[in-house]
């Protein structure tokens, strides 16, 4: 179906978005991983999720 009226198109997209939001199961298809490397004199690193890990770091001898 072709709809030229922008208001009607917007309503159709909103309806489609609601259907997807309500009916489609959410399955993660990717998982982000990271690798962090430091010099030997960097201490205090503990991997954490959703936090600023660098606030707990220090450089040994300084």
PDB file of N, CA, C and O in Angstrom:
ATOM      1  N   UNK A   1       0.857  -1.175   0.000  1.00  0.00           N
ATOM      2  CA  UNK A   1       0.000   0.000   0.000  1.00  0.00           C
ATOM      3  C   UNK A   1       0.893   1.225   0.000  1.00  0.00           C
ATOM      4  O   UNK A   1       1.907   1.251   0.698  1.00  0.00           O
ATOM      5  N   UNK A   2       0.537   2.228  -0.764  1.00  0.00           N
ATOM      6  CA  UNK A   2       1.300   3.475  -0.847  1.00  0.00           C
ATOM      7  C   UNK A   2       0.477   4.582  -0.203  1.00  0.00           C
ATOM      8  O   UNK A   2      -0.695   4.771  -0.529  1.00  0.00           O
ATOM      9  N   UNK A   3       1.104   5.307   0.711  1.00  0.00           N
ATOM     10  CA  UNK A   3       0.432   6.410   1.396  1.00  0.00           C
ATOM     11  C   UNK A   3       1.279   7.657   1.212  1.00  0.00           C
ATOM     12  O   UNK A   3       2.448   7.679   1.596  1.00  0.00           O
ATOM     13  N   UNK A   4       0.700   8.683   0.632  1.00  0.00           N
ATOM     14  CA  UNK A   4       1.435   9.921   0.385  1.00  0.00           C
ATOM     15  C   UNK A   4       1.263  10.923   1.522  1.00  0.00           C
ATOM     16  O   UNK A   4       2.135  11.763   1.743  1.00  0.00           O
ATOM     17  N   UNK A   5       0.162  10.844   2.233  1.00  0.00           N
ATOM     18  CA  UNK A   5      -0.120  11.790   3.308  1.00  0.00           C
ATOM     19  C   UNK A   5       0.826  11.534   4.483  1.00  0.00           C
ATOM     20  O   UNK A   5       0.830  10.447   5.060  1.00  0.00           O
ATOM     21  N   UNK A   6       1.623  12.541   4.830  1.00  0.00           N
ATOM     22  CA  UNK A   6       2.642  12.363   5.875  1.00  0.00           C
ATOM     23  C   UNK A   6       2.035  12.078   7.244  1.00  0.00           C
ATOM     24  O   UNK A   6       2.594  11.294   8.012  1.00  0.00           O
ATOM     25  N   UNK A   7       0.918  12.690   7.558  1.00  0.00           N
ATOM     26  CA  UNK A   7       0.277  12.443   8.854  1.00  0.00           C
ATOM     27  C   UNK A   7      -0.202  11.000   8.947  1.00  0.00           C
ATOM     28  O   UNK A   7      -0.025  10.345   9.974  1.00  0.00           O
ATOM     29  N   UNK A   8      -0.806  10.511   7.876  1.00  0.00           N
ATOM     30  CA  UNK A   8      -1.265   9.124   7.869  1.00  0.00           C
ATOM     31  C   UNK A   8      -0.082   8.157   7.940  1.00  0.00           C
ATOM     32  O   UNK A   8      -0.153   7.133   8.619  1.00  0.00           O
ATOM     33  N   UNK A   9       1.003   8.485   7.238  1.00  0.00           N
ATOM     34  CA  UNK A   9       2.202   7.636   7.288  1.00  0.00           C
ATOM     35  C   UNK A   9       2.769   7.584   8.700  1.00  0.00           C
ATOM     36  O   UNK A   9       3.180   6.527   9.178  1.00  0.00           O
ATOM     37  N   UNK A  10       2.786   8.743   9.362  1.00  0.00           N
ATOM     38  CA  UNK A  10       3.290   8.787  10.736  1.00  0.00           C
ATOM     39  C   UNK A  10       2.452   7.885  11.638  1.00  0.00           C
ATOM     40  O   UNK A  10       2.995   7.163  12.474  1.00  0.00           O
ATOM     41  N   UNK A  11       1.140   7.927  11.472  1.00  0.00           N
ATOM     42  CA  UNK A  11       0.263   7.079  12.286  1.00  0.00           C
ATOM     43  C   UNK A  11       0.505   5.600  12.008  1.00  0.00           C
ATOM     44  O   UNK A  11       0.496   4.785  12.931  1.00  0.00           O
ATOM     45  N   UNK A  12       0.721   5.251  10.748  1.00  0.00           N
ATOM     46  CA  UNK A  12       0.999   3.855  10.398  1.00  0.00           C
ATOM     47  C   UNK A  12       2.302   3.398  11.040  1.00  0.00           C
ATOM     48  O   UNK A  12       2.373   2.293  11.577  1.00  0.00           O
ATOM     49  N   UNK A  13       3.344   4.246  10.992  1.00  0.00           N
ATOM     50  CA  UNK A  13       4.621   3.891  11.618  1.00  0.00           C
ATOM     51  C   UNK A  13       4.479   3.748  13.127  1.00  0.00           C
ATOM     52  O   UNK A  13       5.090   2.862  13.725  1.00  0.00           O
ATOM     53  N   UNK A  14       3.682   4.608  13.747  1.00  0.00           N
ATOM     54  CA  UNK A  14       3.460   4.498  15.195  1.00  0.00           C
ATOM     55  C   UNK A  14       2.768   3.184  15.545  1.00  0.00           C
ATOM     56  O   UNK A  14       3.114   2.534  16.531  1.00  0.00           O
ATOM     57  N   UNK A  15       1.782   2.800  14.725  1.00  0.00           N
ATOM     58  CA  UNK A  15       1.094   1.533  14.962  1.00  0.00           C
ATOM     59  C   UNK A  15       2.058   0.358  14.816  1.00  0.00           C
ATOM     60  O   UNK A  15       2.043  -0.573  15.622  1.00  0.00           O
ATOM     61  N   UNK A  16       2.887   0.412  13.787  1.00  0.00           N
ATOM     62  CA  UNK A  16       3.868  -0.663  13.581  1.00  0.00           C
ATOM     63  C   UNK A  16       4.843  -0.734  14.749  1.00  0.00           C
ATOM     64  O   UNK A  16       5.201  -1.823  15.196  1.00  0.00           O
ATOM     65  N   UNK A  17       5.270   0.422  15.242  1.00  0.00           N
ATOM     66  CA  UNK A  17       6.196   0.453  16.374  1.00  0.00           C
ATOM     67  C   UNK A  17       5.549  -0.156  17.619  1.00  0.00           C
ATOM     68  O   UNK A  17       6.202  -0.892  18.360  1.00  0.00           O
ATOM     69  N   UNK A  18       4.280   0.144  17.848  1.00  0.00           N
ATOM     70  CA  UNK A  18       3.570  -0.432  18.996  1.00  0.00           C
ATOM     71  C   UNK A  18       3.466  -1.952  18.880  1.00  0.00           C
ATOM     72  O   UNK A  18       3.637  -2.666  19.868  1.00  0.00           O
ATOM     73  N   UNK A  19       3.186  -2.443  17.672  1.00  0.00           N
ATOM     74  CA  UNK A  19       3.097  -3.892  17.464  1.00  0.00           C
ATOM     75  C   UNK A  19       4.432  -4.553  17.768  1.00  0.00           C
ATOM     76  O   UNK A  19       4.486  -5.569  18.461  1.00  0.00           O
ATOM     77  N   UNK A  20       5.499  -3.979  17.251  1.00  0.00           N
ATOM     78  CA  UNK A  20       6.833  -4.538  17.500  1.00  0.00           C
ATOM     79  C   UNK A  20       7.150  -4.497  18.986  1.00  0.00           C
ATOM     80  O   UNK A  20       7.659  -5.470  19.542  1.00  0.00           O
ATOM     81  N   UNK A  21       6.854  -3.383  19.626  1.00  0.00           N
ATOM     82  CA  UNK A  21       7.155  -3.224  21.050  1.00  0.00           C
ATOM     83  C   UNK A  21       6.402  -4.242  21.903  1.00  0.00           C
ATOM     84  O   UNK A  21       6.954  -4.772  22.867  1.00  0.00           O
ATOM     85  N   UNK A  22       5.158  -4.516  21.556  1.00  0.00           N
ATOM     86  CA  UNK A  22       4.330  -5.409  22.368  1.00  0.00           C
ATOM     87  C   UNK A  22       4.521  -6.889  22.038  1.00  0.00           C
ATOM     88  O   UNK A  22       4.445  -7.735  22.929  1.00  0.00           O
ATOM     89  N   UNK A  23       4.767  -7.207  20.775  1.00  0.00           N
ATOM     90  CA  UNK A  23       4.699  -8.598  20.344  1.00  0.00           C
ATOM     91  C   UNK A  23       6.031  -9.288  20.091  1.00  0.00           C
ATOM     92  O   UNK A  23       6.094 -10.517  20.125  1.00  0.00           O
ATOM     93  N   UNK A  24       7.065  -8.557  19.846  1.00  0.00           N
ATOM     94  CA  UNK A  24       8.332  -9.186  19.472  1.00  0.00           C
ATOM     95  C   UNK A  24       9.143  -9.485  20.730  1.00  0.00           C
ATOM     96  O   UNK A  24       9.390  -8.588  21.536  1.00  0.00           O
ATOM     97  N   UNK A  25       9.557 -10.734  20.904  1.00  0.00           N
ATOM     98  CA  UNK A  25      10.415 -11.035  22.059  1.00  0.00           C
ATOM     99  C   UNK A  25      11.778 -10.386  21.877  1.00  0.00           C
ATOM    100  O   UNK A  25      12.253 -10.204  20.756  1.00  0.00           O
ATOM    101  N   UNK A  26      12.383 -10.049  22.970  1.00  0.00           N
ATOM    102  CA  UNK A  26      13.707  -9.433  22.908  1.00  0.00           C
ATOM    103  C   UNK A  26      14.755 -10.493  23.192  1.00  0.00           C
ATOM    104  O   UNK A  26      14.802 -11.083  24.271  1.00  0.00           O
ATOM    105  N   UNK A  27      15.576 -10.711  22.208  1.00  0.00           N
ATOM    106  CA  UNK A  27      16.645 -11.687  22.326  1.00  0.00           C
ATOM    107  C   UNK A  27      17.946 -10.988  21.961  1.00  0.00           C
ATOM    108  O   UNK A  27      18.095 -10.530  20.828  1.00  0.00           O
ATOM    109  N   UNK A  28      18.885 -10.895  22.886  1.00  0.00           N
ATOM    110  CA  UNK A  28      20.151 -10.248  22.533  1.00  0.00           C
ATOM    111  C   UNK A  28      20.882 -11.068  21.475  1.00  0.00           C
ATOM    112  O   UNK A  28      21.029 -12.283  21.604  1.00  0.00           O
ATOM    113  N   UNK A  29      21.331 -10.395  20.446  1.00  0.00           N
ATOM    114  CA  UNK A  29      22.047 -11.090  19.377  1.00  0.00           C
ATOM    115  C   UNK A  29      23.540 -10.788  19.405  1.00  0.00           C
ATOM    116  O   UNK A  29      24.324 -11.433  18.710  1.00  0.00           O
ATOM    117  N   UNK A  30      23.923  -9.820  20.199  1.00  0.00           N
ATOM    118  CA  UNK A  30      25.344  -9.505  20.360  1.00  0.00           C
ATOM    119  C   UNK A  30      25.606  -9.216  21.827  1.00  0.00           C
ATOM    120  O   UNK A  30      24.698  -8.856  22.576  1.00  0.00           O
ATOM    121  N   UNK A  31      26.832  -9.374  22.218  1.00  0.00           N
ATOM    122  CA  UNK A  31      27.241  -9.050  23.574  1.00  0.00           C
ATOM    123  C   UNK A  31      28.584  -8.356  23.481  1.00  0.00           C
ATOM    124  O   UNK A  31      29.548  -8.915  22.959  1.00  0.00           O
ATOM    125  N   UNK A  32      28.641  -7.152  23.983  1.00  0.00           N
ATOM    126  CA  UNK A  32      29.872  -6.376  23.899  1.00  0.00           C
ATOM    127  C   UNK A  32      30.894  -6.908  24.896  1.00  0.00           C
ATOM    128  O   UNK A  32      30.574  -7.138  26.062  1.00  0.00           O
ATOM    129  N   UNK A  33      32.088  -7.095  24.444  1.00  0.00           N
ATOM    130  CA  UNK A  33      33.185  -7.473  25.326  1.00  0.00           C
ATOM    131  C   UNK A  33      34.288  -6.448  25.164  1.00  0.00           C
ATOM    132  O   UNK A  33      34.374  -5.764  24.144  1.00  0.00           O
ATOM    133  N   UNK A  34      35.107  -6.353  26.150  1.00  0.00           N
ATOM    134  CA  UNK A  34      36.221  -5.418  26.049  1.00  0.00           C
ATOM    135  C   UNK A  34      37.457  -6.037  26.686  1.00  0.00           C
ATOM    136  O   UNK A  34      37.371  -6.881  27.577  1.00  0.00           O
ATOM    137  N   UNK A  35      38.572  -5.603  26.215  1.00  0.00           N
ATOM    138  CA  UNK A  35      39.849  -6.021  26.768  1.00  0.00           C
ATOM    139  C   UNK A  35      40.574  -4.767  27.217  1.00  0.00           C
ATOM    140  O   UNK A  35      40.688  -3.803  26.461  1.00  0.00           O
ATOM    141  N   UNK A  36      41.058  -4.780  28.433  1.00  0.00           N
ATOM    142  CA  UNK A  36      41.765  -3.633  28.973  1.00  0.00           C
ATOM    143  C   UNK A  36      43.163  -4.068  29.364  1.00  0.00           C
ATOM    144  O   UNK A  36      43.342  -5.066  30.063  1.00  0.00           O
ATOM    145  N   UNK A  37      44.146  -3.320  28.913  1.00  0.00           N
ATOM    146  CA  UNK A  37      45.540  -3.651  29.195  1.00  0.00           C
ATOM    147  C   UNK A  37      46.182  -2.448  29.872  1.00  0.00           C
ATOM    148  O   UNK A  37      45.996  -1.309  29.445  1.00  0.00           O
ATOM    149  N   UNK A  38      46.937  -2.713  30.932  1.00  0.00           N
ATOM    150  CA  UNK A  38      47.644  -1.659  31.646  1.00  0.00           C
ATOM    151  C   UNK A  38      49.102  -2.044  31.815  1.00  0.00           C
ATOM    152  O   UNK A  38      49.484  -3.206  31.675  1.00  0.00           O
ATOM    153  N   UNK A  39      49.893  -1.048  32.114  1.00  0.00           N
ATOM    154  CA  UNK A  39      51.289  -1.306  32.460  1.00  0.00           C
ATOM    155  C   UNK A  39      51.336  -1.963  33.831  1.00  0.00           C
ATOM    156  O   UNK A  39      50.349  -1.950  34.566  1.00  0.00           O
ATOM    157  N   UNK A  40      52.482  -2.537  34.173  1.00  0.00           N
ATOM    158  CA  UNK A  40      52.618  -3.240  35.452  1.00  0.00           C
ATOM    159  C   UNK A  40      52.459  -2.332  36.662  1.00  0.00           C
ATOM    160  O   UNK A  40      52.104  -2.808  37.741  1.00  0.00           O
ATOM    161  N   UNK A  41      52.715  -1.018  36.508  1.00  0.00           N
ATOM    162  CA  UNK A  41      52.624  -0.134  37.670  1.00  0.00           C
ATOM    163  C   UNK A  41      51.224   0.456  37.868  1.00  0.00           C
ATOM    164  O   UNK A  41      51.030   1.247  38.790  1.00  0.00           O
ATOM    165  N   UNK A  42      50.263   0.106  37.052  1.00  0.00           N
ATOM    166  CA  UNK A  42      48.881   0.543  37.252  1.00  0.00           C
ATOM    167  C   UNK A  42      48.201  -0.483  38.153  1.00  0.00           C
ATOM    168  O   UNK A  42      48.176  -1.676  37.850  1.00  0.00           O
ATOM    169  N   UNK A  43      47.656  -0.002  39.255  1.00  0.00           N
ATOM    170  CA  UNK A  43      47.068  -0.886  40.267  1.00  0.00           C
ATOM    171  C   UNK A  43      45.615  -0.504  40.525  1.00  0.00           C
ATOM    172  O   UNK A  43      45.187   0.604  40.201  1.00  0.00           O
ATOM    173  N   UNK A  44      44.869  -1.426  41.105  1.00  0.00           N
ATOM    174  CA  UNK A  44      43.513  -1.151  41.558  1.00  0.00           C
ATOM    175  C   UNK A  44      42.428  -1.408  40.536  1.00  0.00           C
ATOM    176  O   UNK A  44      41.274  -1.047  40.768  1.00  0.00           O
ATOM    177  N   UNK A  45      42.759  -2.021  39.411  1.00  0.00           N
ATOM    178  CA  UNK A  45      41.733  -2.268  38.391  1.00  0.00           C
ATOM    179  C   UNK A  45      40.899  -3.488  38.744  1.00  0.00           C
ATOM    180  O   UNK A  45      41.426  -4.575  38.979  1.00  0.00           O
ATOM    181  N   UNK A  46      39.601  -3.288  38.777  1.00  0.00           N
ATOM    182  CA  UNK A  46      38.642  -4.370  38.924  1.00  0.00           C
ATOM    183  C   UNK A  46      37.568  -4.146  37.873  1.00  0.00           C
ATOM    184  O   UNK A  46      36.968  -3.071  37.837  1.00  0.00           O
ATOM    185  N   UNK A  47      37.308  -5.126  37.018  1.00  0.00           N
ATOM    186  CA  UNK A  47      36.281  -4.907  36.000  1.00  0.00           C
ATOM    187  C   UNK A  47      34.904  -4.737  36.634  1.00  0.00           C
ATOM    188  O   UNK A  47      34.495  -5.547  37.466  1.00  0.00           O
ATOM    189  N   UNK A  48      34.202  -3.698  36.245  1.00  0.00           N
ATOM    190  CA  UNK A  48      32.860  -3.434  36.747  1.00  0.00           C
ATOM    191  C   UNK A  48      31.962  -3.074  35.571  1.00  0.00           C
ATOM    192  O   UNK A  48      32.435  -2.620  34.529  1.00  0.00           O
ATOM    193  N   UNK A  49      30.679  -3.280  35.749  1.00  0.00           N
ATOM    194  CA  UNK A  49      29.709  -2.960  34.716  1.00  0.00           C
ATOM    195  C   UNK A  49      28.986  -1.676  35.101  1.00  0.00           C
ATOM    196  O   UNK A  49      28.598  -1.501  36.256  1.00  0.00           O
ATOM    197  N   UNK A  50      28.808  -0.793  34.153  1.00  0.00           N
ATOM    198  CA  UNK A  50      28.042   0.439  34.330  1.00  0.00           C
ATOM    199  C   UNK A  50      28.635   1.378  35.377  1.00  0.00           C
ATOM    200  O   UNK A  50      27.898   2.086  36.063  1.00  0.00           O
ATOM    201  N   UNK A  51      29.939   1.387  35.500  1.00  0.00           N
ATOM    202  CA  UNK A  51      30.576   2.316  36.436  1.00  0.00           C
ATOM    203  C   UNK A  51      31.851   2.833  35.820  1.00  0.00           C
ATOM    204  O   UNK A  51      32.366   2.264  34.857  1.00  0.00           O
ATOM    205  N   UNK A  52      32.351   3.901  36.371  1.00  0.00           N
ATOM    206  CA  UNK A  52      33.613   4.473  35.919  1.00  0.00           C
ATOM    207  C   UNK A  52      34.749   3.792  36.659  1.00  0.00           C
ATOM    208  O   UNK A  52      35.111   4.195  37.765  1.00  0.00           O
ATOM    209  N   UNK A  53      35.309   2.758  36.044  1.00  0.00           N
ATOM    210  CA  UNK A  53      36.339   1.954  36.695  1.00  0.00           C
ATOM    211  C   UNK A  53      37.610   2.739  36.936  1.00  0.00           C
ATOM    212  O   UNK A  53      38.357   2.422  37.861  1.00  0.00           O
ATOM    213  N   UNK A  54      37.878   3.750  36.134  1.00  0.00           N
ATOM    214  CA  UNK A  54      39.147   4.464  36.236  1.00  0.00           C
ATOM    215  C   UNK A  54      39.250   5.338  37.480  1.00  0.00           C
ATOM    216  O   UNK A  54      40.350   5.783  37.807  1.00  0.00           O
ATOM    217  N   UNK A  55      38.172   5.598  38.176  1.00  0.00           N
ATOM    218  CA  UNK A  55      38.269   6.442  39.367  1.00  0.00           C
ATOM    219  C   UNK A  55      38.983   5.728  40.517  1.00  0.00           C
ATOM    220  O   UNK A  55      39.384   6.376  41.484  1.00  0.00           O
ATOM    221  N   UNK A  56      39.148   4.406  40.429  1.00  0.00           N
ATOM    222  CA  UNK A  56      39.794   3.640  41.492  1.00  0.00           C
ATOM    223  C   UNK A  56      41.215   3.219  41.139  1.00  0.00           C
ATOM    224  O   UNK A  56      41.832   2.455  41.882  1.00  0.00           O
ATOM    225  N   UNK A  57      41.739   3.699  40.029  1.00  0.00           N
ATOM    226  CA  UNK A  57      43.097   3.323  39.620  1.00  0.00           C
ATOM    227  C   UNK A  57      44.129   4.229  40.256  1.00  0.00           C
ATOM    228  O   UNK A  57      43.839   5.370  40.612  1.00  0.00           O
ATOM    229  N   UNK A  58      45.328   3.714  40.393  1.00  0.00           N
ATOM    230  CA  UNK A  58      46.458   4.540  40.770  1.00  0.00           C
ATOM    231  C   UNK A  58      47.703   3.968  40.119  1.00  0.00           C
ATOM    232  O   UNK A  58      47.734   2.805  39.718  1.00  0.00           O
ATOM    233  N   UNK A  59      48.718   4.792  40.021  1.00  0.00           N
ATOM    234  CA  UNK A  59      50.001   4.353  39.472  1.00  0.00           C
ATOM    235  C   UNK A  59      50.952   4.161  40.633  1.00  0.00           C
ATOM    236  O   UNK A  59      51.195   5.082  41.413  1.00  0.00           O
ATOM    237  N   UNK A  60      51.481   2.972  40.739  1.00  0.00           N
ATOM    238  CA  UNK A  60      52.351   2.621  41.844  1.00  0.00           C
ATOM    239  C   UNK A  60      53.579   3.528  41.864  1.00  0.00           C
ATOM    240  O   UNK A  60      54.192   3.786  40.829  1.00  0.00           O
ATOM    241  N   UNK A  61      53.923   4.002  43.046  1.00  0.00           N
ATOM    242  CA  UNK A  61      55.100   4.842  43.214  1.00  0.00           C
ATOM    243  C   UNK A  61      54.814   6.323  43.021  1.00  0.00           C
ATOM    244  O   UNK A  61      55.741   7.132  43.066  1.00  0.00           O
ATOM    245  N   UNK A  62      53.573   6.696  42.811  1.00  0.00           N
ATOM    246  CA  UNK A  62      53.249   8.123  42.645  1.00  0.00           C
ATOM    247  C   UNK A  62      52.212   8.550  43.653  1.00  0.00           C
ATOM    248  O   UNK A  62      51.811   9.713  43.671  1.00  0.00           O
TER     249      UNK A  62
END
